[in-house]
Amino acid sequence: MKRAERKRLETVRLFEQLNLSDNKELNDLITLTIEICNVPTALISIMDENTQLIKCQSGIITVESGNLENAFCKYLINNRDVMVIPDTLNDECFVNHPAVTGGLAIRFYAGAPLITSSGYHIGSLCVLDQKPRTFSKKQKEMLAILALQVISIMELQMSLKLIELHNVELNIQKEKTVASELKLRAFFNSSSSCHTVIGKGMEILDFNKAMAVFIKRLYNKKIEAGKNILYYINSSYKNEFMGYIKNAFAGKRIHKEFLINDGKQLVWWKISFTPVKDDQGNIISVANTVTNINEQKQQVVEITAQNQSLLNIAYIQSHEYRKPVASILGLMNVIKASNYKASKKCLIMMEKAVKELDEKIRNVVNCTEESIISKYHLPAAC
C-alpha cells in the first residue's frame, strides 16, 4: 500500500468515528442539495479500503452502507471533479450494476468528492434518482460548492471531537497528577524525617508535619511557607547553614551530623542538603532533611562495647587459657607415665591449674553477661 493511500485511510478512520446523522448543519445542507439539484435523494458517504459508509442521507431512496466495490462513489476517490451519470442504462460502466438492476433501481447519479484540507479524498456528496435526469452546469457547480461546505462542517466537527478527546485526556492526566500529588503529599507528611524545600531567595517553599513539630519544639515557632528559613535557624548556626545552602545550589550534596539540645536532652541529628533540579537539569531549590539518628548512635556505642567484650573474650581464650590448660596436660602426662599413680605434689599442682582455669572461665562468663546486660538494658545481678 502506498503511503498516500495509507494516510488517506488513517484520515477516513478518524471521520468514521463521527456521528454525522445528528448534525443539523449537515442535514440542512442535504435538504438544500435536494432542492438545488431537484432530486429526491442526497447523501454523504465516506470510503475506506473496502466499505462505503453512509453517514448522513435524506430522501425517498434509502442506501445502506456496504461493499465499496458496488458503490458508485468509488470512482470519485481519485477524482477532483463532479461526476454525473444522466442515465445509468446508457452507461456501459453502470448498466449491469447491482444498484441499477436491483431494488434501488438507480437511473441518475451525480457526486462531488469530499476532499479534506490536507488533500485526502475521504468520500462524496451525491444525489440519486430512479429516473434519468439532465444536470445543468449551474447545478454541477453548486454541488461542488455544497461539497466544500460539507467537508468544512465535517472537519469542524472533527476538530471539536479531537478537542473534546484532548480535554478528556487532559482531565484524566490531571486526575492522575492530583492523585499522585496526594500520594506524595501523604508520604511527605507521614515521613518521620523533617523535610523543608528552600528557594533561591532562602524562602521556604514547602515543609512537612515533622519539620513543623521539630521547629515548634526547638524554637517554639510556627513554620510558614514563604518565610525566610533563617528566621528558624539559631543565630550561632546561620552562617554555617547559609554556606551549606550556597554549596547545594552549586550542585553539591551535603550530609552533616550534629548533637542538638532539643530543650529536654542532647539528641544526634543528621542534616542533609540536596539540590533539586527541573526537567532541564537546572537547580531550582534545595531539599533540607533533618533525621533523628540518636538511636543509631546508641547502637554504634553498644556494638563497639560488644565488640570490645568479644575481643576480651578472644584474648582470654587465646592467651590466658593456654597456661592452665598446658599445666593440666603436662601433669596428666606425668600421671600417665607413673601408671596413673599421682603424687600429692602432682595433685596439688593439678588443683592449682584447675582453679586457674576456672577463674579464666568465670572471667569469660562475666564479660558475656556484661555484654548481654548492656545490649538489652537488663539490671545487673546483685
PyMOL commands that set and color helices and strands:
alter all, ss='L'
color gray80, all
select helices_A, chain A and resi 3-16+24-37+68-70+72-76+88-90+98-101+137-190+209-219+229-232+235-249+294-320+322-337+344-376
alter helices_A, ss='H'
color red, helices_A
select strands_A, chain A and resi 41-47+51-59+66-67+83-85+108-115+121-129+194-198+204-207+254-261+266-277+283-292
alter strands_A, ss='S'
color yellow, strands_A
deselect
rebuild
show_as cartoon
